[in-house]
């Protein structure tokens, strides 16, 4: 078939003409964002674009729509097992809206300040902040945007926030231990500078006090398997409390591997073991660890909703809270 457009100068009008639709319909059909157009017309437009070799000019599109279809995810790192479970779903759902994700790793406060000094910033439609080294005002400055969604507990009245309601799940887990006769417990924690971790530890302490459980030992780790493995050495043969609570599943996995002999048939012998995060790995036979978790699909849905509808946020609105729950497994039964 012969086409009038010269090679290399194919336009949206040429695509529309070949598909037999208006330019507006062709534009909607080729938009990376979900826009109303019938399946038949979308198929004709896509076929015409492919036949003509037409490619959407994303830069021109961004100048027209004031969007670049990019979302930044600011993290400390991506080596915690809990990160992998969450980010796989988050990236998939964000991409389903027609946007792409860029990851920015900031391993310290100094790194954030370095980005600001050097003027390193990206033009993005939204920034999701998991790193606890960055506060809301700093991230708004980094990306020169007010559309910053805080997921690390360091929000302010100008930025929306989503947080798991951790006190609920922690209370349920500690109540389970108390129901099994536990009167003394140890707590293996993560990074003490994290506001989220500080609140998590406070919730454990309140729950222990409420249920008459004495906190006999507190050990600081870094959420990793290795730090849990190292913490296990603190518990000798005659030094086990009734329960060990860890603020990450990875640390609980390290403790379990060191003290497998204390869990005959995966059941608690000398102590009960509780994790936090409800990793997908815990559904396999190797690590049947009781844990605390939230519905990640609900968390991601709320996050994507905030990305897609920034106008729905009003300054000063409190964080969206996602309830957590205790998930019983063999190490606590």
Backbone bond lengths (Angstrom), bond angles and torsions (degrees), N, CA, C in turn:
res aa  C-N    CA-C-N  psi(-1)  N-CA   C-N-CA  omega(-1)  CA-C   N-CA-C  phi
1 X - - - 1.463 - - 1.517 108.62 -
2 X 1.325 117.91 138.53 1.452 122.25 -178.52 1.529 109.05 -93.06
3 X 1.354 114.98 139.15 1.463 120.34 178.34 1.515 108.50 -122.38
4 X 1.348 116.79 144.71 1.449 121.66 -175.80 1.514 113.32 -75.48
5 X 1.355 117.32 -28.71 1.455 120.18 -175.47 1.510 111.55 -66.39
6 X 1.333 115.89 138.42 1.461 120.61 178.28 1.505 110.52 -73.78
7 X 1.353 117.61 148.40 1.457 121.24 179.04 1.529 110.74 -55.85
8 X 1.337 116.63 137.65 1.450 120.78 177.59 1.511 113.56 82.14
9 X 1.327 117.78 -4.34 1.466 120.95 -178.46 1.526 111.25 -124.79
10 X 1.300 114.87 29.17 1.465 119.99 178.98 1.532 108.89 -68.66
11 X 1.302 116.46 132.87 1.468 121.17 179.58 1.525 110.39 -119.81
12 X 1.326 114.23 171.49 1.457 119.33 177.58 1.528 111.03 -61.94
13 X 1.338 116.06 -30.10 1.472 119.77 178.17 1.520 111.07 -64.97
14 X 1.356 116.79 -37.83 1.466 120.56 177.76 1.531 110.44 -64.43
15 X 1.320 115.79 -41.73 1.469 120.06 179.09 1.520 109.59 -63.36
16 X 1.336 116.16 -45.53 1.465 120.41 -179.32 1.522 111.15 -61.11
17 X 1.338 116.14 -41.88 1.469 120.69 -179.08 1.519 110.39 -62.27
18 X 1.329 117.30 -47.59 1.458 121.08 -178.59 1.528 111.40 -65.26
19 X 1.344 116.76 -36.66 1.465 120.55 -178.86 1.523 112.38 -80.20
20 X 1.344 116.30 -13.45 1.459 119.42 -179.52 1.510 113.36 73.96
21 X 1.345 115.79 34.89 1.464 120.39 179.05 1.522 108.63 -131.66
22 X 1.313 116.57 173.33 1.459 120.87 177.07 1.526 110.45 -77.84
23 X 1.340 116.36 162.94 1.462 120.32 177.40 1.529 110.58 -61.57
24 X 1.330 116.91 -36.40 1.464 120.11 -179.48 1.521 111.43 -63.58
25 X 1.346 115.99 -42.38 1.466 120.04 178.48 1.527 110.20 -65.61
26 X 1.338 116.91 -42.84 1.466 120.69 179.30 1.520 110.64 -61.33
27 X 1.329 116.44 -40.61 1.462 120.68 179.43 1.520 111.10 -64.42
28 X 1.330 116.63 -42.60 1.467 119.48 178.85 1.523 111.05 -65.23
29 X 1.311 116.66 -40.12 1.468 120.89 -178.39 1.522 111.70 -65.23
30 X 1.336 117.05 -31.07 1.466 121.02 -177.05 1.525 112.66 -95.25
31 X 1.334 116.85 -2.26 1.460 119.72 -179.26 1.527 110.35 -69.96
32 X 1.336 118.51 138.92 1.468 120.80 176.64 1.521 112.43 -71.18
33 X 1.321 117.37 -14.92 1.450 120.56 177.89 1.528 109.63 -94.68
34 X 1.328 116.51 149.25 1.474 119.57 179.62 1.525 110.77 -65.05
35 X 1.327 116.89 115.51 1.456 121.80 -179.53 1.517 108.59 -133.11
36 X 1.344 117.80 148.74 1.471 120.47 -173.02 1.521 113.20 -66.77
37 X 1.333 115.84 121.04 1.460 123.00 174.34 1.528 106.51 -163.79
38 X 1.311 117.26 141.23 1.466 120.11 -177.29 1.521 110.57 -67.47
39 X 1.324 115.34 152.59 1.468 120.50 -179.35 1.521 111.21 -60.09
40 X 1.347 117.32 -39.22 1.466 121.24 -179.57 1.526 111.22 -62.78
41 X 1.334 116.06 -46.35 1.466 119.50 -178.85 1.527 111.06 -69.04
42 X 1.342 117.11 -38.43 1.461 119.39 177.98 1.529 110.16 -60.72
43 X 1.329 116.59 -42.73 1.461 120.83 -179.66 1.522 111.06 -63.60
44 X 1.337 117.14 -41.31 1.465 120.47 178.81 1.529 111.43 -65.55
45 X 1.315 116.52 -40.02 1.465 120.42 179.73 1.527 110.82 -66.40
46 X 1.324 116.51 -45.13 1.467 119.99 179.58 1.521 111.12 -62.60
47 X 1.339 116.28 -40.05 1.468 120.43 178.74 1.525 109.99 -64.99
48 X 1.333 117.05 -41.82 1.464 120.47 179.68 1.520 110.79 -65.55
49 X 1.345 116.83 -42.00 1.461 120.53 179.25 1.522 110.95 -62.41
50 X 1.318 116.49 -39.74 1.459 120.40 179.35 1.524 110.97 -67.61
51 X 1.322 116.24 -41.54 1.469 120.20 -179.33 1.528 111.43 -65.21
52 X 1.319 116.64 -37.18 1.462 120.70 -177.94 1.533 112.70 -86.71
53 X 1.333 116.00 -11.25 1.462 119.06 -177.21 1.515 111.95 74.04
54 X 1.338 116.62 30.07 1.461 120.90 -177.66 1.518 110.50 -80.03
55 X 1.342 116.80 136.23 1.454 122.72 176.41 1.517 108.81 -123.00
56 X 1.319 116.61 135.73 1.466 120.36 179.25 1.516 109.55 -67.63
57 X 1.308 116.60 132.20 1.467 122.49 175.93 1.521 107.77 -84.78
58 X 1.340 116.70 97.97 1.456 120.60 -174.89 1.522 112.25 -65.32
59 X 1.331 117.29 -32.92 1.454 119.57 179.15 1.516 110.32 -65.75
60 X 1.332 115.85 -48.13 1.466 119.44 179.36 1.522 110.26 -62.29
61 X 1.321 116.00 -39.00 1.461 119.76 -179.93 1.522 110.73 -64.40
62 X 1.333 116.87 -38.04 1.457 120.08 -179.66 1.515 111.79 -67.88
63 X 1.357 116.70 -34.56 1.460 119.82 177.89 1.513 110.81 -67.47
64 X 1.313 116.74 -31.02 1.472 121.02 -179.44 1.519 111.32 -79.20
65 X 1.328 116.61 -44.00 1.470 120.71 -174.36 1.520 113.48 -93.59
66 X 1.339 116.87 -9.22 1.466 122.43 -176.69 1.525 111.72 65.96
67 X 1.312 117.74 20.23 1.456 121.85 176.31 1.521 109.58 -128.46
68 X 1.330 115.97 156.20 1.465 120.51 176.56 1.519 111.05 -119.02
69 X 1.330 116.32 1.11 1.461 121.65 178.60 1.524 112.87 58.33
70 X 1.342 115.55 35.79 1.459 121.50 175.86 1.525 109.46 -121.70
71 X 1.318 116.02 138.28 1.457 122.47 175.58 1.524 107.48 -123.63
72 X 1.331 116.94 126.31 1.462 121.24 177.45 1.518 109.83 -90.78
73 X 1.328 116.21 136.72 1.461 121.61 174.38 1.527 106.66 -116.44
74 X 1.325 116.08 114.43 1.461 122.12 -175.48 1.526 108.77 -97.67
75 X 1.331 116.66 119.40 1.467 121.78 -174.79 1.523 110.51 -129.41
76 X 1.333 116.20 161.47 1.464 120.09 169.95 1.526 109.58 -72.98
77 X 1.313 114.73 -45.92 1.466 123.70 -178.17 1.521 106.43 -169.67
78 X 1.311 116.88 176.56 1.467 119.88 174.89 1.528 107.88 -133.55
79 X 1.328 115.41 68.78 1.464 117.45 173.84 1.522 111.47 -127.72
80 X 1.339 117.51 -9.93 1.460 118.42 173.79 1.527 109.04 -70.91
81 X 1.314 115.60 139.15 1.456 119.81 -179.55 1.530 111.22 -61.38
82 X 1.328 116.93 -32.75 1.462 119.64 179.87 1.519 111.47 -65.50
83 X 1.352 116.56 -30.86 1.464 120.02 177.74 1.525 110.81 -62.71
84 X 1.316 116.48 -41.62 1.458 120.41 -176.37 1.523 111.09 -63.72
85 X 1.316 117.15 -43.74 1.467 121.05 178.81 1.522 111.16 -59.00
86 X 1.328 115.80 -46.26 1.468 120.36 -174.60 1.519 112.22 -75.78
87 X 1.331 117.41 -46.16 1.465 120.04 -173.09 1.517 113.23 -68.95
88 X 1.310 117.72 -31.06 1.462 119.19 177.92 1.526 110.01 -60.95
89 X 1.336 116.03 -45.17 1.459 120.44 179.24 1.524 111.36 -69.73
90 X 1.330 116.89 -42.23 1.462 121.45 -178.08 1.529 111.52 -62.12
91 X 1.329 116.86 -45.44 1.462 120.17 -179.44 1.519 110.64 -65.05
92 X 1.333 116.58 -42.42 1.463 120.23 -179.99 1.522 111.46 -60.97
93 X 1.336 117.00 -45.35 1.463 120.31 -177.96 1.524 111.94 -71.27
94 X 1.324 116.81 -33.09 1.465 119.72 177.19 1.526 110.29 -68.14
95 X 1.317 116.50 -42.57 1.463 120.33 178.62 1.525 111.27 -64.94
96 X 1.316 117.05 -30.01 1.466 120.54 179.24 1.528 111.81 -65.29
97 X 1.342 117.33 -18.93 1.467 120.63 176.90 1.526 111.67 -87.11
98 X 1.338 117.12 -1.13 1.452 120.43 -179.24 1.517 113.64 96.46
99 X 1.327 117.27 4.67 1.459 120.93 179.81 1.529 110.36 -106.07
100 X 1.329 115.72 155.99 1.455 121.62 175.72 1.519 109.19 -110.58
101 X 1.322 116.05 159.71 1.458 122.26 -174.81 1.517 110.37 -114.33
102 X 1.332 116.38 135.71 1.458 121.13 169.08 1.525 107.65 -116.99
103 X 1.321 117.41 138.78 1.459 122.51 -179.70 1.526 109.08 -101.47
104 X 1.326 115.62 133.57 1.455 121.28 177.19 1.521 107.96 -121.84
105 X 1.319 115.90 116.91 1.465 120.82 -176.18 1.523 109.75 -96.18
106 X 1.332 116.07 120.44 1.464 120.92 176.10 1.525 107.42 -123.22
107 X 1.306 116.19 105.21 1.458 120.35 -173.47 1.509 114.77 -86.45
108 X 1.343 118.02 0.54 1.452 120.56 -178.56 1.519 109.79 -165.73
109 X 1.342 115.95 166.28 1.461 120.58 175.67 1.513 109.66 -62.83
110 X 1.341 116.84 -38.09 1.466 120.72 -179.99 1.523 111.48 -60.35
111 X 1.328 116.82 -35.15 1.462 120.53 -179.99 1.524 110.73 -66.90
112 X 1.323 116.13 -40.00 1.470 119.81 177.18 1.519 109.54 -61.95
113 X 1.334 116.47 -46.07 1.459 120.53 -179.38 1.529 110.97 -64.42
114 X 1.347 116.97 -34.28 1.465 120.70 177.76 1.524 110.54 -63.65
115 X 1.339 116.91 -41.61 1.465 119.98 178.18 1.524 110.75 -60.20
116 X 1.333 116.08 -40.30 1.457 119.89 -179.48 1.530 111.14 -67.96
117 X 1.331 116.95 -42.64 1.470 120.29 -179.79 1.514 111.69 -62.51
118 X 1.330 115.65 -40.33 1.458 120.13 -176.56 1.528 112.64 -84.29
119 X 1.329 116.06 -5.29 1.457 118.61 -179.83 1.503 112.85 72.46
120 X 1.319 117.05 23.78 1.458 119.97 179.46 1.524 108.78 -77.36
121 X 1.304 116.07 114.10 1.463 120.31 179.17 1.512 108.74 -152.86
122 X 1.292 116.46 154.63 1.450 122.34 179.11 1.518 109.19 -116.78
123 X 1.321 114.92 146.96 1.452 119.19 172.83 1.521 106.84 -84.35
124 X 1.317 116.16 108.61 1.457 120.60 -177.22 1.531 109.00 -131.21
125 X 1.317 114.96 159.87 1.456 119.95 176.95 1.528 111.59 -79.09
126 X 1.325 116.46 -29.14 1.464 120.63 -179.73 1.521 108.68 -159.66
127 X 1.326 115.45 155.95 1.461 121.25 175.14 1.523 108.78 -125.79
128 X 1.328 116.48 129.60 1.463 123.00 176.76 1.525 107.34 -104.26
129 X 1.309 117.53 122.94 1.462 120.82 -171.43 1.520 111.07 -110.90
130 X 1.331 115.87 107.57 1.453 122.67 174.35 1.530 110.89 -98.32
131 X 1.318 117.55 -28.63 1.458 121.31 -177.19 1.523 111.00 -63.51
132 X 1.335 116.54 130.92 1.459 119.16 178.91 1.527 111.81 -87.01
133 X 1.336 117.07 7.94 1.459 120.69 175.32 1.525 111.98 -90.52
134 X 1.322 117.79 -5.80 1.462 121.18 -174.39 1.524 110.83 -121.93
135 X 1.323 116.71 129.17 1.458 120.58 175.44 1.524 109.22 -94.17
136 X 1.322 115.94 168.29 1.461 121.01 -172.81 1.527 112.14 -61.87
137 X 1.331 117.33 -44.97 1.467 120.42 -177.73 1.523 111.21 -62.11
138 X 1.332 116.79 -40.39 1.462 120.50 -179.99 1.518 111.45 -64.77
139 X 1.332 116.53 -42.08 1.464 119.52 -178.63 1.530 110.83 -68.91
140 X 1.313 117.04 -36.70 1.470 118.56 175.70 1.522 110.28 -60.41
141 X 1.334 116.43 -37.63 1.459 120.56 178.23 1.525 111.28 -69.87
142 X 1.337 116.42 -39.71 1.468 120.87 -179.38 1.520 111.51 -58.92
143 X 1.331 115.52 -44.94 1.463 120.27 -173.46 1.525 113.59 -101.86
144 X 1.327 115.04 0.03 1.472 120.42 179.14 1.534 111.22 52.38
145 X 1.316 115.14 43.73 1.466 121.53 179.60 1.517 109.67 -146.96
146 X 1.323 115.69 150.06 1.459 120.53 175.44 1.523 112.08 -90.39
147 X 1.348 115.69 -6.11 1.464 118.89 -176.69 1.533 109.41 -88.70
148 X 1.322 114.57 74.59 1.464 122.89 -177.97 1.522 107.75 -119.75
149 X 1.312 117.21 121.05 1.462 122.38 -177.52 1.527 108.28 -105.16
150 X 1.315 115.95 116.77 1.457 121.11 -173.14 1.528 110.82 -92.90
151 X 1.331 115.10 127.57 1.462 121.87 -177.74 1.525 110.77 -124.22
152 X 1.340 116.10 17.49 1.461 120.69 -172.93 1.522 113.95 -121.96
153 X 1.333 117.55 5.15 1.463 120.13 -179.94 1.510 114.57 86.40
154 X 1.360 118.08 -1.40 1.469 120.63 -177.34 1.529 110.83 -107.26
155 X 1.304 116.17 39.86 1.451 120.66 -179.12 1.531 110.61 -81.69
156 X 1.312 115.25 167.88 1.455 121.42 171.59 1.528 107.98 -134.32
157 X 1.303 117.59 -175.41 1.463 120.31 -173.62 1.524 112.94 -68.90
158 X 1.343 117.84 -14.09 1.460 120.80 -177.07 1.525 113.45 -93.43
159 X 1.322 116.70 -7.80 1.470 119.60 -176.85 1.525 111.41 -124.96
160 X 1.327 117.22 135.77 1.468 119.99 175.41 1.521 110.42 -67.89
161 X 1.304 115.85 156.07 1.464 120.14 -178.35 1.518 109.89 -144.76
162 X 1.325 115.02 149.35 1.457 122.37 174.57 1.527 107.30 -129.06
163 X 1.314 116.93 131.34 1.454 120.33 -178.18 1.518 110.70 -143.52
164 X 1.335 117.30 140.20 1.464 118.95 171.09 1.527 109.96 -67.62
165 X 1.319 117.07 139.74 1.466 121.58 174.94 1.525 106.71 -83.70
166 X 1.333 115.77 84.82 1.462 120.93 -169.51 1.522 113.21 -72.95
167 X 1.322 116.63 -27.36 1.468 119.21 -177.31 1.524 111.40 -59.61
168 X 1.311 117.04 -34.64 1.467 120.27 -178.20 1.529 111.01 -63.77
169 X 1.330 117.29 -52.96 1.461 120.52 -179.22 1.518 112.62 -65.06
170 X 1.336 116.36 -38.94 1.466 120.22 178.52 1.525 110.00 -62.40
171 X 1.330 116.35 -43.05 1.466 119.62 178.07 1.514 112.12 -60.19
172 X 1.332 116.82 -40.13 1.460 120.75 179.36 1.533 111.29 -65.51
173 X 1.343 117.08 -40.96 1.471 120.85 -178.87 1.522 111.15 -67.10
174 X 1.326 116.42 -44.33 1.466 119.80 179.81 1.533 110.52 -66.54
175 X 1.323 116.85 -37.13 1.469 120.16 176.53 1.525 110.43 -62.29
176 X 1.341 117.02 -36.97 1.461 120.78 177.89 1.522 110.50 -62.87
177 X 1.348 116.23 -43.96 1.466 119.50 178.87 1.523 110.58 -62.03
178 X 1.337 116.35 -44.35 1.465 119.96 -179.60 1.525 111.14 -62.29
179 X 1.324 116.64 -37.39 1.460 120.89 179.22 1.521 111.90 -65.14
180 X 1.332 116.78 -23.93 1.468 121.21 177.39 1.529 111.79 -94.66
181 X 1.317 117.36 14.62 1.460 121.17 173.87 1.517 115.44 86.62
182 X 1.321 118.82 10.44 1.468 121.33 179.75 1.529 109.49 -71.18
183 X 1.334 116.18 128.90 1.472 121.06 178.09 1.525 112.24 -120.01
184 X 1.342 117.15 -10.90 1.467 121.32 179.05 1.526 108.39 -139.24
185 X 1.337 115.43 140.08 1.468 119.46 -176.56 1.517 110.34 -142.95
186 X 1.333 114.82 157.99 1.462 122.37 172.14 1.526 107.94 -115.05
187 X 1.332 115.89 155.25 1.456 121.51 -178.76 1.524 108.85 -129.56
188 X 1.333 116.17 122.71 1.471 121.65 176.83 1.523 106.46 -106.42
189 X 1.322 116.46 118.02 1.462 121.64 -169.59 1.525 112.46 -111.86
190 X 1.331 114.52 172.92 1.460 121.55 176.68 1.513 111.07 -100.78
191 X 1.329 116.78 -152.15 1.462 122.55 -173.86 1.532 111.20 -65.92
192 X 1.311 116.57 122.93 1.458 121.63 -173.85 1.525 113.18 -71.31
193 X 1.341 118.49 -18.73 1.462 120.91 -179.64 1.529 112.47 -77.87
194 X 1.326 117.93 -13.17 1.460 121.90 -178.92 1.523 110.03 -75.38
195 X 1.330 117.12 127.00 1.456 120.58 177.39 1.519 111.53 -63.30
196 X 1.334 116.18 -36.45 1.464 120.50 177.76 1.525 109.84 -63.81
197 X 1.328 116.95 -42.40 1.461 120.37 -179.80 1.526 110.94 -67.64
198 X 1.316 117.22 -39.35 1.465 120.20 177.69 1.531 111.00 -59.47
199 X 1.325 116.00 -43.34 1.463 120.03 178.72 1.528 110.63 -66.86
200 X 1.329 116.36 -36.85 1.464 121.38 179.89 1.535 109.96 -63.93
201 X 1.326 116.58 -46.29 1.462 121.05 179.52 1.527 110.50 -62.18
202 X 1.334 115.71 -42.52 1.473 119.44 178.56 1.525 111.15 -60.87
203 X 1.336 116.69 -37.04 1.472 120.15 178.80 1.523 110.86 -66.32
204 X 1.341 117.35 -39.85 1.462 119.82 176.86 1.529 110.48 -62.68
205 X 1.330 116.60 -46.22 1.463 120.12 -177.55 1.536 111.13 -61.24
206 X 1.332 116.44 -41.74 1.468 119.98 178.13 1.524 111.17 -64.24
207 X 1.341 115.79 -41.38 1.469 119.46 -179.58 1.525 110.97 -67.41
208 X 1.337 117.36 -40.14 1.472 120.26 177.18 1.528 110.03 -59.49
209 X 1.315 115.91 -46.17 1.468 119.97 -178.68 1.522 110.84 -63.93
210 X 1.333 116.12 -41.49 1.464 120.68 -178.66 1.518 111.87 -62.39
211 X 1.339 116.56 -33.80 1.467 120.02 -175.84 1.535 112.73 -103.64
212 X 1.326 116.97 12.05 1.453 120.09 175.22 1.512 114.44 69.24
213 X 1.328 117.73 29.95 1.460 122.35 178.95 1.530 109.00 -102.85
214 X 1.323 116.92 128.99 1.464 122.21 -179.88 1.523 110.15 -86.61
215 X 1.326 117.02 128.99 1.466 121.64 175.36 1.519 107.62 -84.32
216 X 1.324 116.57 105.80 1.469 121.16 -174.51 1.518 113.55 -90.95
217 X 1.330 117.54 -22.35 1.469 119.67 -177.84 1.527 109.38 -154.42
218 X 1.339 115.76 137.65 1.460 121.98 174.89 1.525 108.15 -128.20
219 X 1.336 115.52 125.43 1.466 121.23 -176.16 1.518 108.65 -123.39
220 X 1.326 116.60 130.67 1.463 118.94 179.89 1.517 110.91 -92.64
221 X 1.340 115.62 125.87 1.455 122.17 172.54 1.513 109.37 -115.79
222 X 1.332 116.38 -152.81 1.474 119.29 179.10 1.534 111.03 -137.78
223 X 1.319 116.45 25.72 1.460 124.91 -179.94 1.525 113.12 79.09
224 X 1.313 119.14 -10.23 1.463 121.76 -173.17 1.526 112.26 -86.39
225 X 1.325 114.57 160.82 1.467 121.56 175.06 1.532 110.31 -58.02
226 X 1.325 116.79 -43.24 1.468 120.82 -176.93 1.520 111.52 -63.22
227 X 1.325 117.68 -38.25 1.462 118.83 -179.66 1.529 110.32 -70.71
228 X 1.333 117.47 -32.42 1.458 120.09 174.54 1.519 111.11 -67.79
229 X 1.320 115.64 -40.44 1.463 121.63 178.10 1.528 110.11 -60.33
230 X 1.352 115.54 -41.87 1.466 119.98 179.14 1.523 111.32 -69.60
231 X 1.325 117.11 -38.15 1.465 120.92 -179.18 1.523 111.45 -64.72
232 X 1.320 116.49 -28.72 1.468 120.48 -178.77 1.520 111.99 -59.58
233 X 1.353 116.71 -26.99 1.465 120.54 -179.12 1.529 111.73 -67.49
234 X 1.336 116.65 -17.97 1.464 120.47 -179.85 1.526 112.28 -72.70
235 X 1.316 116.14 -11.58 1.469 119.68 -177.01 1.527 109.30 -111.88
236 X 1.342 114.92 103.88 1.454 119.45 179.19 1.514 111.43 -84.16
237 X 1.316 115.91 -176.38 1.456 121.30 -175.44 1.527 112.91 -57.72
238 X 1.322 115.92 -38.85 1.458 117.62 -177.80 1.507 112.94 -106.28
239 X 1.321 117.12 19.07 1.464 120.56 -171.34 1.525 112.96 -122.88
240 X 1.325 117.52 27.09 1.464 119.97 -179.81 1.528 110.30 -87.47
241 X 1.331 117.27 131.95 1.465 119.21 170.98 1.525 108.63 -78.72
242 X 1.304 116.80 179.44 1.461 119.23 179.40 1.517 112.94 -69.27
243 X 1.347 116.21 -26.50 1.464 120.25 -179.90 1.525 109.63 -152.70
244 X 1.308 115.48 147.75 1.467 121.49 172.36 1.526 107.02 -118.47
245 X 1.320 115.40 123.10 1.453 122.25 176.96 1.521 108.87 -106.26
246 X 1.320 116.75 133.39 1.465 122.17 178.76 1.529 108.93 -118.99
247 X 1.318 116.95 142.41 1.467 119.28 -179.54 1.528 112.53 -87.82
248 X 1.321 116.93 13.66 1.468 121.48 166.82 1.519 108.20 -152.73
249 X 1.306 116.46 148.98 1.467 120.67 177.18 1.526 111.31 -66.01
250 X 1.335 116.72 -34.87 1.462 119.49 -178.09 1.527 110.73 -60.45
251 X 1.334 117.47 -40.86 1.464 119.89 177.66 1.529 110.42 -66.95
252 X 1.323 116.97 -38.69 1.472 119.92 177.75 1.522 110.58 -63.71
253 X 1.333 117.47 -35.74 1.463 121.22 177.35 1.521 110.73 -62.96
254 X 1.344 116.90 -40.30 1.458 120.14 177.75 1.512 112.39 -63.51
255 X 1.324 116.50 -41.68 1.468 120.67 178.16 1.520 110.85 -65.65
256 X 1.316 116.85 -42.57 1.468 119.89 179.94 1.520 111.43 -61.14
257 X 1.323 117.32 -42.35 1.469 119.55 -178.20 1.526 111.86 -65.25
258 X 1.334 117.65 -34.23 1.467 120.33 178.05 1.527 110.63 -71.98
259 X 1.314 116.76 -36.94 1.465 120.66 -173.33 1.527 112.60 -114.06
260 X 1.315 116.99 38.45 1.475 120.74 178.95 1.526 111.95 -56.25
261 X 1.321 116.54 -33.25 1.472 119.89 -177.02 1.525 111.34 -65.76
262 X 1.326 115.86 -20.47 1.468 119.31 179.04 1.532 112.46 -83.14
263 X 1.348 115.58 1.01 1.464 120.23 -178.94 1.532 109.83 -128.66
264 X 1.326 116.72 68.46 1.470 119.43 178.91 1.528 110.78 -62.30
265 X 1.322 115.50 126.56 1.462 119.51 -177.37 1.514 111.68 63.45
266 X 1.337 116.23 25.54 1.468 124.24 -179.29 1.524 113.13 72.20
267 X 1.318 118.11 -0.55 1.461 121.23 -179.30 1.528 110.06 -91.06
268 X 1.329 117.68 148.39 1.467 119.34 -178.66 1.519 113.12 -64.87
269 X 1.327 114.63 134.59 1.454 120.55 175.10 1.516 109.43 -103.95
270 X 1.337 116.78 -77.08 1.461 121.28 -178.12 1.527 113.06 -85.04
271 X 1.334 117.58 -24.14 1.470 119.53 -179.62 1.523 110.55 -156.07
272 X 1.316 115.08 159.66 1.457 121.90 174.78 1.527 109.21 -95.78
273 X 1.335 115.67 150.63 1.461 119.76 -175.97 1.525 110.20 -127.15
274 X 1.348 115.25 130.47 1.465 122.20 -179.14 1.535 109.71 -127.50
275 X 1.325 116.05 135.01 1.454 121.12 176.03 1.515 111.44 -107.80
276 X 1.330 114.66 -164.85 1.465 120.43 178.92 1.522 108.56 -154.43
277 X 1.315 118.10 130.62 1.475 126.93 177.23 1.521 111.27 127.25
278 X 1.341 116.98 -27.15 1.468 122.27 -176.10 1.529 111.27 53.05
279 X 1.320 115.40 57.15 1.462 121.23 178.15 1.526 111.28 -59.09
280 X 1.322 116.01 149.67 1.464 120.11 176.59 1.524 111.35 -62.09
281 X 1.339 117.41 -26.90 1.467 121.22 178.63 1.528 112.39 -60.50
282 X 1.320 116.62 -25.66 1.462 119.64 -176.05 1.519 113.06 -72.02
283 X 1.306 116.54 -11.10 1.462 119.90 177.03 1.529 112.18 -82.72
284 X 1.343 116.17 -4.68 1.463 120.44 177.19 1.530 109.35 -96.12
285 X 1.323 116.15 161.25 1.460 121.34 -173.60 1.528 113.88 -63.82
286 X 1.326 118.39 -26.63 1.464 120.83 -172.70 1.524 112.83 -67.24
287 X 1.320 117.91 -32.92 1.464 120.81 -175.56 1.538 111.50 -134.41
288 X 1.328 116.64 73.12 1.474 119.92 -178.61 1.527 111.47 -82.06
289 X 1.327 116.19 62.13 1.461 122.40 -171.83 1.534 111.03 -92.74
290 X 1.311 116.15 128.60 1.465 120.84 173.76 1.525 107.84 -62.23
291 X 1.322 116.50 140.54 1.460 117.82 -172.53 1.521 111.22 -147.36
292 X 1.333 114.51 179.60 1.460 123.47 177.06 1.517 106.50 -126.48
293 X 1.311 117.03 130.58 1.463 118.53 -177.73 1.512 112.18 -153.12
294 X 1.319 114.51 172.37 1.456 121.21 176.70 1.523 108.30 -129.02
295 X 1.314 115.48 166.10 1.460 120.96 -179.75 1.524 108.70 -74.84
296 X 1.324 116.68 104.38 1.472 120.50 -176.50 1.525 111.85 -64.95
297 X 1.321 116.99 -29.92 1.462 119.10 179.09 1.531 110.36 -66.84
298 X 1.333 117.27 -36.56 1.463 120.71 176.65 1.525 110.60 -67.45
299 X 1.323 115.93 -43.04 1.471 121.22 177.81 1.520 110.52 -58.89
300 X 1.329 116.55 -47.01 1.465 120.96 -178.74 1.530 110.54 -67.04
301 X 1.319 117.38 -40.34 1.466 120.57 179.51 1.522 111.16 -60.31
302 X 1.335 116.49 -42.69 1.459 120.40 178.34 1.531 110.59 -65.35
303 X 1.325 116.33 -39.03 1.467 120.47 179.67 1.517 110.77 -65.22
304 X 1.320 116.73 -47.06 1.464 120.71 -179.73 1.523 110.76 -64.70
305 X 1.329 116.78 -35.35 1.464 120.02 177.05 1.529 110.30 -61.54
306 X 1.326 116.66 -41.06 1.458 120.13 179.39 1.525 111.82 -68.99
307 X 1.344 116.18 -34.18 1.467 119.82 176.33 1.523 109.91 -63.96
308 X 1.310 116.52 -45.56 1.461 121.92 -173.40 1.522 113.54 -78.10
309 X 1.351 116.48 -25.98 1.470 119.47 -175.27 1.526 110.49 -131.28
310 X 1.324 117.67 67.14 1.470 120.19 -179.54 1.519 112.80 -60.55
311 X 1.337 116.09 -25.55 1.459 119.88 -178.08 1.529 112.38 -68.14
312 X 1.338 116.85 -14.11 1.465 119.96 -177.82 1.528 112.22 -77.38
313 X 1.337 117.16 -12.99 1.469 120.62 -178.75 1.516 110.67 -88.72
314 X 1.331 115.11 134.41 1.451 121.74 174.90 1.518 108.51 -114.62
315 X 1.333 117.00 134.15 1.465 121.67 -178.51 1.523 110.81 -52.55
316 X 1.319 114.88 135.92 1.451 120.67 178.74 1.510 114.90 89.71
317 X 1.338 117.06 -4.80 1.459 119.35 -179.66 1.535 109.84 -67.89
318 X 1.330 118.37 136.41 1.468 120.10 -179.60 1.525 111.38 -67.57
319 X 1.340 116.62 161.78 1.468 119.97 179.86 1.519 112.53 -60.17
320 X 1.321 116.06 150.57 1.460 121.63 170.13 1.529 106.86 -76.61
321 X 1.302 117.17 124.58 1.464 121.45 -177.82 1.532 110.12 -102.51
322 X 1.334 115.70 128.81 1.462 122.31 177.13 1.526 107.53 -103.60
323 X 1.322 119.17 118.52 1.471 120.61 -175.57 1.533 112.56 -64.77
324 X 1.321 115.82 142.50 1.463 121.71 173.49 1.525 108.74 -106.96
325 X 1.330 115.38 158.07 1.464 120.80 -179.48 1.525 110.13 -142.26
326 X 1.301 115.17 155.48 1.459 122.09 174.94 1.529 109.53 -79.89
327 X 1.325 116.07 132.31 1.466 121.17 178.01 1.531 107.94 -114.68
328 X 1.331 118.43 103.69 1.462 120.87 -177.41 1.527 112.42 -70.26
329 X 1.298 115.84 138.58 1.477 122.55 172.53 1.520 108.75 -143.73
330 X 1.325 115.45 -176.38 1.475 120.70 -168.13 1.523 114.47 -58.30
331 X 1.351 119.30 -36.35 1.459 119.86 -173.17 1.529 113.41 -68.25
332 X 1.327 117.15 -8.08 1.465 119.74 178.21 1.514 112.76 -122.19
333 X 1.315 116.79 6.45 1.474 118.74 -174.94 1.519 111.47 -102.08
